[in-house]
Amino acid sequence: MGNYSVDEILQYVEEEDVKFIRLAFCDIYGKQKNVSIMPSELTRAFGQGIAIDSSSIYGFSTDIHSDLFLHPDPNTLAILPWRPEHGRVVRMICKITYPDGTVFDNDTRSILIKAIKKADSMGLRFAFGSELEFYLFRIDEEGNPTKIPYDNAGYMDISPDDKGENVRREICLSLEKMGIQPESSHHEEGPGQNEIDFRYSDALSAADNAITFKNVVKIIASRNGLVADFSPKPLKDKPGSGFHINISIKGTEDLPYQDYMIAGIMNRISEMTLFLNPKHESYERLGSNKAPKYVSWSKQNRSQLIRIPAATGEYVRAELRSPDPEANPYLTFALIINAALEGIENKMELPEATDVDLFNVPSDNVKGLRRLPSSLEEAKSIARESDFIGSIIPKSILTDYCK
């Protein structure tokens, strides 16, 4: 990805033998969709946009007014390296508008852009680094997915126990060719479970990368005769998969921005949980195998909702550990930014650190801690009653998530 102009994109498509351009976007749950156009349609795409019928897309449809337009963002140009080099295929992520040109209310990427602009107006810049976990499962003789793990390796094991090593390598190399920089990769605790982490980037790029990453992982897994599973708890008795989000913030004044940010996130975390953990299985993960149960923070403590990893200088950050990979990154990052800004605006006081292992502590020691919602129904109820959520998330999206 890079900082390209429209003219540069048109020139690139002509000179590099690009035959198909995928215009990518997401439904309200973060599932990627796309429409392919030919190079001859690219000028129209940048000018007027490309019309789509949204009537069958989750959270988009109104049977009366179903026409929407896709407008590609030239800064998101990426080659799809698994497609042929002759007759190349590229992808751009799109803004979604109504026919009159106004931004579509349920375009979750635009909801994040709005949050970023609010932060910019306050002289604040956020950076995000994602850590996404997933399982690799075998497929049966008919090509259908199973729940049989690809290997039985454990945390940071190596080959030959770790059979996912070459798959992760292919994923990382594909991402690099698309302009996305993975930071590290390794086998996770569960059998067939893997993790790939990203370098810090601005909020919009980080969300784009997370969406792209999930698609790339599924494609590379399929090419290797496997299926990638991003669900929060695919195996009942094994570790769940998390979407750990590292957050840093910079401002123009000498203020304890990180403390205010963490206090703001902790203040609104229960209201946000529906969008960070949107499935019933999400709540089977929370509270076990390093997934948090309480609203707490501490340094270097993986039993907490928010931990401050050991780091110095530009690598100082806060890690939010409750979200899972089913979350829509655009909505997730937008909510995090807004909660953080509220904490900064109100100079919220950071509670005392909880320097205990919350997975192995007597119940009397946690009496003063709030719990995260323990079920999807509880999370829905809290979100429905939240003025904070109502000020950020369109009513129609909230209604769909609460169905």
CORPE-V190629 format. One record per helix or strand of 3 or more residues. SS is the DSSP state (hx for helix, st for strand). FROM is the first residue (numbers start at 0). LEN is the number of residues. If there is no record, write none. Layout:
# CORPE-V190629
ss = <SS/SS>
from = <FROM/FROM>
len = <LEN/LEN>
This chain:
# CORPE-V190629
ss = <hx/st/st/hx/st/st/hx/st/hx/st/st/hx/st/st/hx/st/st/hx/hx/st/st/hx/st/hx/hx/hx/hx/hx>
from = <5/17/31/38/49/66/73/87/107/124/144/164/181/192/202/225/242/256/281/296/305/312/317/328/362/375/386/394>
len = <10/9/6/9/4/6/3/10/14/15/5/13/6/6/21/4/8/20/4/3/3/3/3/17/4/9/6/7>
